[in-house]
Amino acid sequence: MDEMDERVPGGRRTFALIPGAGGAGIYWHRVVPLLRAAGHEVVAVDLPGGDPGAGLPEYAAVVEAAVKGRPDVVLVAQSLGGFTAPLVAELVPVRAIVFVNAMIPVPGETPGAWWDSTGQPQAYAAAAERGGYSTEFDLETYFLHDLSAEDAAAISADPRPEDDVVFGSACAFGGWPPVPIRVVAGTDDRFFPVEFQRRVARDRLGIDADVLPGGHLLALSQPEALARYLRGI
């Protein structure tokens, strides 16, 4: 057994890290070096979130191009990236899919329809009332509340808006591939509250979510915990 095998007992993986709304691959910048230090290949994909001509098929094509031909691909999808993951899994062989505070689709669903279909607005409002924070969305309250000052400032300076076109784009996939599928829910996620995520994981995938510390952007606030979890896939 060589040194690489000792560091990666289950073998080398290719982690394809799919960002959420806005499509900024740099979102994963704290997780990438931790996975690479463990001997894995890592591709943090930039998606054309601001392009009015790009829907889910175009997003999937970008990820496909980034990982095609690479071994043992694990798709890791954050938030809106959950709608891209099943399309990629129909284009390239994958070893596993991991949803991280993600929107989990059903075949044919659009991201725009997902909110009401899952009951996210009600869960979001109920959690805000219990937590004593505003039900009106703002970046600081819902996304930045547990980030370092450095990461919060970087996101505030470049929020990367998502064009509306993707929310009307259908997630046209035939079904989930026969590979391990995991759901990671942040215990402090205010946008997709943890109990909401647990229910959606059970309803749509028939599995229990794994809860990690951190809010909606836990790859920034808790990169070590997330990287440790991913290394165990």
N, C-alpha and C positions, 0 to 999 in steps of 0.2 A: 504493500500500500504506500503510495507516494504522499508527499506533504499535503498536496491539494486534497486528496481523499480524506486525510485525517482532519482537515479543517472543514470539509463538507461531507459529513458521514453519509448523507443520502444522495450524494453526487452533485455536480455543478448544475445550477438552474440558470435560466434566462428569465429575469423578472422584467416584464413589460409593464411599466407604471403609467396608467392612464389617468390624466387629471380630470377635474370636474369642470364646471362652467368657466368659460374663458379660455380653457385649453392650455394653460401655462405649465409646461413640463417642469419648470424650475420649482414648482410647488414641492417636488419630491427631493429637494437638494440636501436635506438632512438625512434622509433614509438611504440615498444612493451610495455614499461612501461606506456606510455600515454594512451593506450587502456586498459591496465589492471587496471589502476587507476580509469577508468570510469566504471569498473565492468565487463568488457568483458573477455572472454577466448581468448588467443592468441597462435597460433602455428606458429613459424617461421621455415620453413622447410629447411633442408639442402638437396640439390640435388646432385647426383653423376656426376657433370659436367665434371670431368677429367677422367671418366671411359670410355674407348673405347668400352666397351660392353653395355653401357647404352644409349638408345634412348628415344624418347618421351613416349612410353608405360611404360618404367621403371621409368621415372620421375613421371608419373601420379600415378603409383602404390605406390611410396614413399609418395606422398601427400595423397592418399586414406588411407593408413595405419595410417597416422598421425591424420586424422580427422574422421575416421569412427566411428559412434556412438555418435559423438558430436552434440549438437543441433545448429540449425540456422547458418549453415556454410556460411560465406562470403569469396569467393576466391578473393584475392588481388594479382595481377600478375604484376611483374616488367619486362619490356624489353622482353628478350627471354622467360621469364615465361609465356607470353601470349599464347605460343603454348602448354603449359601444361594445362592451365585452362579448356579449353573445354573438354579435355579428362577426367579430374577429375570430371567434371559436369555430365559425363555419368556414372560414377562409384558410386557416392554418391549424395544424395539430397543436393542441395545448395539453399541458400536464395537469393544470388546475386553474380554477378561477377564484379570486378572492375579492369580495366586495367590502369596501371600507367606507362606512357611513354613506352607503350608496343607494341610488334609486334602482331597485330591482324590477325589471320589466317582465311582462308576459308577452308572448308572441303577438306581434301586430300592434302593440300599444305605442302611443306617442308619449314623449316626455310631458307634453302639455296636459294630456289626460291623466297621467299618473297621480297627480296631486289629489284630485277628487276621488279617483278609484281606490286609493290606499287610505284616504281619510287623514292625510298629512296636515291640512289646515286645522282640523279640530284637535289633533294631538299636539301640534305646535302651540296653539292657543292655551290648551289646558296646562301644558308644561310651564308656560310663561306665567300663568296665574299662580301655579303652585310655587314657582321659583321667585316670584316677586319682581320680575323684570318685564319690560314693555312687550306687548304683543305686536307692536309695530316694528317691522324689520329695520334694523340698521346694522352696518358692517361690524361696528365695535361690539355690540351686544351679542350678536349671533355667530360671528366668525372669529373675531380677534380677542375675545375676552380672556383666553388662556394662553396666548402667544407671547413670546418675548417681544420687547420693545422694537428690536431690530426687524423681526419678521412682520410685525404689525405695521410698522412704518413702510416696509417694502410693498406690502399689499395695498395699503392706502394710497401710495404714490402711483401704483400701476394696477388698478383693479381688474383689468382685462374683461370688459363686458362681453356677454354672450349674445350673439344675434338671435332674434326671435325665430328664425327659420327652423332651427333644430327642434324646437318644441312642437312643431307640426309634422316632424319626420317620423314615419312609422319604423318601429324596430322589428323588421321582417325576418324572423328566424324560425326554424322549424321546431326547435326544442333544445333542451339543455344537453350538452355532450356527456357521455358516461365517464366523467372525471370528477375528482373531488371538488366540491364547491364549498367555500367558507364565507361566512358573513362576520365582519368585525364591526362592532358598534361602540362608539365612544360614550363612556358613562356620563360625560358632561356635554354631550352634543345638544345644543338648544334648537338647532334647525330641524334635525331628525331625532327627536327624543328617543332614548334607549329602549323604552318599552314599546314604542311605535315600531322601531326597527326589529325588535324581537318578534312582534306579531307579523310583520311583513315577511320576515325570513321563514316563519312557520307556514304562513298562508301560501306563499309563492314558491318556496323551495322545499318545504317539509323538513327544515333543519332548525337547530337552535343557533342563535347568534352567539359569538364569543365576544365578551365585553372587555375592552381595554380602557385604561385611563385616557382622558383627553376629550376635547370638544370636537366640533365638526372638522377642523383642520388638524387632526391628531398626528399626521405625518410631520407637522411642524412642531407641535407642542410636546409630543411624546415619541420622537423618532426611534429611540432605543427600544421602547416597548414594542413598537410596530415591527421594527427590523428583527427583533428576537422572535416574534410570532411568525414572520414570513420565513425565517430560516428553518422553522420547524415544519414547513409544508412539504 
